[in-house]
Amino acid sequence: MAMAGPWAMTTEAADRLALAQLLSPGFPVGGYAYSQGLEQAMVDGSVRNAASLAAWVAAVLRSGTGRMDAIFLAHARTGDLDALADLAFAYAPCAERAAEMRDQGAAFGQVVARLTGVAPPPLPYALAVGHATRGMALQTPEILALWLHAQAAQLISAAVRFLPLGGADGQAVLASLSPLILQLAASCAQASLDDLASAGFAADLAAMRHETLEVRIFRS
């Protein structure tokens, strides 16, 4: 899909700016409201400082939903979106995670429709971003790197708001993840759907337990 409206330009530089906008914390998909089970881990004390936060986010990216979403996004640039959506929801580890994928994808699509005048199909969030980048003159590893960076930043922002953790410490955690993000972006861009697998057991279990957390800040 070629981008329309304010993103009608097709130069690589213009596409890079458009991607930065799509993945910006200011793009209204409600990302600030989700923690993917991290809130439960912080309540339990499993994540309590910068070191444990860095380890948690790295595990999510390397072995959990981060890697899974990156592979789905890569395939959404060229693949069968309906089949990919069914598969993505089948892999969702819990109801909150499925709702997060659906609701953020719907919000993303609504804003893209407003900006471009073209309503995209309803898709889980990672697939919606992949679909929106189909016409961009950017290589998939670059897109995945910015996607993974944005996902890590979202989780770290949730921790900064919950823990006694300063903003500078949060940024240090994010910077420390750059080598991993680049490595994952390169590998996920080449991955097949047969490579889909998750070993983020702690995060998945925390997300399941979060569904019964009585007092919460985040929706997941």
C-alpha positions as CSV (number, residue, x, y, z in Angstrom):
1,M,0.0,0.0,0.0
2,A,1.5,3.3,-1.0
3,M,1.1,5.9,1.6
4,A,-1.3,8.8,0.7
5,G,-2.2,12.1,2.1
6,P,0.7,13.8,4.0
7,W,2.9,10.8,3.4
8,A,2.5,10.7,-0.4
9,M,6.2,11.4,-0.9
10,T,8.1,8.3,-1.8
11,T,11.7,9.2,-1.0
12,E,13.6,7.1,1.5
13,A,14.1,10.2,3.7
14,A,10.4,11.0,3.7
15,D,9.5,7.4,4.4
16,R,11.9,7.4,7.4
17,L,10.2,10.4,8.8
18,A,6.8,8.8,8.3
19,L,7.9,5.7,10.1
20,A,9.3,7.7,13.0
21,Q,5.9,9.4,13.3
22,L,4.0,6.1,13.1
23,L,6.1,4.6,15.9
24,S,6.4,7.8,18.0
25,P,5.1,7.7,21.6
26,G,2.9,10.6,20.5
27,F,1.0,8.5,17.9
28,P,-2.3,7.9,19.6
29,V,-2.6,4.1,19.9
30,G,-2.8,4.2,23.7
31,G,0.5,2.4,24.3
32,Y,1.0,4.2,27.6
33,A,-1.9,2.2,29.0
34,Y,-0.3,-1.2,28.5
35,S,2.6,-3.1,30.3
36,Q,2.3,-6.6,28.9
37,G,2.3,-8.1,32.4
38,L,5.2,-5.9,33.6
39,E,3.0,-4.3,36.2
40,Q,2.4,-7.7,37.8
41,A,6.1,-8.3,37.8
42,M,6.7,-5.0,39.5
43,V,4.0,-5.7,42.1
44,D,5.6,-9.1,42.8
45,G,9.0,-7.5,43.1
46,S,10.6,-9.4,40.2
47,V,11.3,-6.1,38.5
48,R,12.4,-3.5,41.1
49,N,15.3,-1.6,39.7
50,A,17.2,-0.7,36.5
51,A,19.1,-4.0,36.3
52,S,16.0,-6.2,36.7
53,L,14.1,-4.0,34.3
54,A,16.8,-4.3,31.6
55,A,16.8,-8.1,32.1
56,W,13.0,-8.3,31.8
57,V,12.7,-6.2,28.7
58,A,15.6,-8.0,27.0
59,A,13.9,-11.3,27.7
60,V,10.6,-10.0,26.2
61,L,12.4,-8.8,23.1
62,R,14.6,-11.9,22.7
63,S,12.3,-14.7,23.6
64,G,8.7,-13.4,23.9
65,T,6.2,-11.0,22.3
66,G,8.9,-8.7,21.0
67,R,10.4,-11.3,18.7
68,M,7.0,-12.7,17.8
69,D,5.6,-9.3,16.8
70,A,8.8,-8.4,14.8
71,I,8.4,-11.6,12.7
72,F,4.7,-10.9,12.2
73,L,5.4,-7.3,11.1
74,A,8.0,-8.5,8.6
75,H,5.6,-10.9,7.0
76,A,2.8,-8.4,7.0
77,R,4.8,-6.3,4.5
78,T,4.1,-8.9,1.8
79,G,2.0,-11.7,3.2
80,D,-1.6,-12.8,3.5
81,L,-3.0,-10.4,6.2
82,D,-6.1,-12.5,7.1
83,A,-4.0,-15.6,7.7
84,L,-1.4,-13.7,9.6
85,A,-4.0,-12.1,11.8
86,D,-5.6,-15.5,12.7
87,L,-2.1,-16.8,13.5
88,A,-1.2,-13.8,15.6
89,F,-4.3,-14.1,17.7
90,A,-3.8,-17.9,18.1
91,Y,-0.3,-17.2,19.6
92,A,-1.6,-14.6,22.1
93,P,-0.8,-16.0,25.5
94,C,-3.8,-14.5,27.3
95,A,-7.0,-12.5,26.9
96,E,-5.3,-9.2,27.9
97,R,-2.6,-9.7,25.3
98,A,-5.2,-10.4,22.6
99,A,-7.2,-7.3,23.5
100,E,-4.0,-5.2,23.5
101,M,-3.1,-6.4,20.0
102,R,-6.7,-5.8,18.7
103,D,-7.3,-2.4,20.4
104,Q,-3.9,-0.9,19.6
105,G,-4.3,-2.1,16.0
106,A,-7.7,-0.5,15.7
107,A,-6.5,2.8,17.1
108,F,-3.5,2.8,14.8
109,G,-5.8,2.1,11.8
110,Q,-8.2,4.9,12.7
111,V,-5.4,7.5,12.8
112,V,-3.8,6.2,9.6
113,A,-7.3,6.5,7.9
114,R,-7.6,10.0,9.2
115,L,-4.2,11.0,7.8
116,T,-4.3,9.3,4.5
117,G,-8.0,9.1,3.6
118,V,-7.7,5.3,3.1
119,A,-9.1,3.0,5.8
120,P,-6.7,0.1,6.3
121,P,-8.1,-3.4,7.2
122,P,-8.6,-4.1,10.9
123,L,-5.5,-5.9,12.1
124,P,-3.5,-6.7,15.2
125,Y,-1.1,-3.8,16.0
126,A,2.2,-5.4,14.6
127,L,0.4,-6.4,11.4
128,A,-1.2,-3.0,11.1
129,V,2.2,-1.4,11.2
130,G,3.6,-3.9,8.7
131,H,0.7,-3.1,6.3
132,A,1.2,0.6,6.6
133,T,4.9,0.2,5.7
134,R,4.3,-1.9,2.5
135,G,4.9,1.0,0.2
136,M,7.8,2.5,2.1
137,A,11.3,2.6,0.5
138,L,12.9,1.2,3.6
139,Q,14.4,-2.2,4.3
140,T,12.6,-4.5,6.7
141,P,15.5,-4.7,9.3
142,E,15.4,-0.9,9.7
143,I,11.6,-1.0,10.2
144,L,11.9,-3.8,12.7
145,A,14.7,-2.0,14.6
146,L,12.5,1.0,15.1
147,W,9.5,-1.1,16.0
148,L,11.5,-3.1,18.7
149,H,13.0,0.1,20.0
150,A,9.5,1.6,20.3
151,Q,8.2,-1.5,22.1
152,A,11.1,-1.5,24.5
153,A,10.6,2.2,25.2
154,Q,6.9,1.6,26.0
155,L,7.8,-1.0,28.6
156,I,10.5,1.1,30.1
157,S,8.2,4.1,30.3
158,A,5.7,2.0,32.2
159,A,8.4,1.1,34.7
160,V,9.5,4.6,35.1
161,R,6.0,5.6,36.0
162,F,5.6,2.7,38.5
163,L,9.0,2.2,40.2
164,P,11.2,4.7,42.0
165,L,13.3,4.9,38.8
166,G,14.4,8.1,37.2
167,G,13.9,9.1,33.6
168,A,17.7,9.1,33.0
169,D,17.9,5.6,34.4
170,G,15.2,4.5,32.1
171,Q,17.0,6.0,29.1
172,A,20.2,4.2,30.1
173,V,18.3,0.9,30.1
174,L,16.9,1.7,26.6
175,A,20.3,2.6,25.3
176,S,21.8,-0.6,26.7
177,L,19.3,-2.6,24.6
178,S,20.4,-1.2,21.3
179,P,22.8,-4.0,20.3
180,L,20.1,-6.6,21.1
181,I,17.5,-4.7,19.1
182,L,19.7,-4.4,16.0
183,Q,20.6,-8.1,16.2
184,L,16.9,-9.1,16.6
185,A,15.9,-6.8,13.7
186,A,18.3,-8.5,11.4
187,S,17.4,-12.0,12.3
188,C,13.6,-11.5,12.4
189,A,13.7,-9.9,9.0
190,Q,14.9,-13.2,7.6
191,A,12.7,-15.5,9.8
192,S,10.0,-17.7,8.4
193,L,6.6,-18.3,10.1
194,D,8.0,-21.7,11.1
195,D,10.4,-19.7,13.3
196,L,7.6,-18.4,15.4
197,A,8.0,-19.5,19.0
198,S,7.9,-17.9,22.4
199,A,9.9,-18.8,25.6
200,G,8.9,-15.7,27.5
201,F,7.3,-17.8,30.2
202,A,7.7,-15.3,33.1
203,A,6.2,-12.5,31.1
204,D,3.4,-14.6,29.8
205,L,2.5,-15.9,33.2
206,A,2.7,-12.4,34.6
207,A,0.3,-11.2,31.9
208,M,-2.1,-14.0,32.8
209,R,-2.0,-13.1,36.5
210,H,-2.4,-9.5,35.7
211,E,-6.0,-10.2,34.6
212,T,-6.9,-10.8,38.2
213,L,-4.9,-8.0,39.7
214,E,-7.4,-6.0,41.8
215,V,-5.7,-2.6,41.8
216,R,-3.9,-1.7,38.6
217,I,-2.5,1.2,36.6
218,F,-2.2,-0.5,33.3
219,R,-4.7,-2.5,31.2
220,S,-2.3,-5.4,30.7
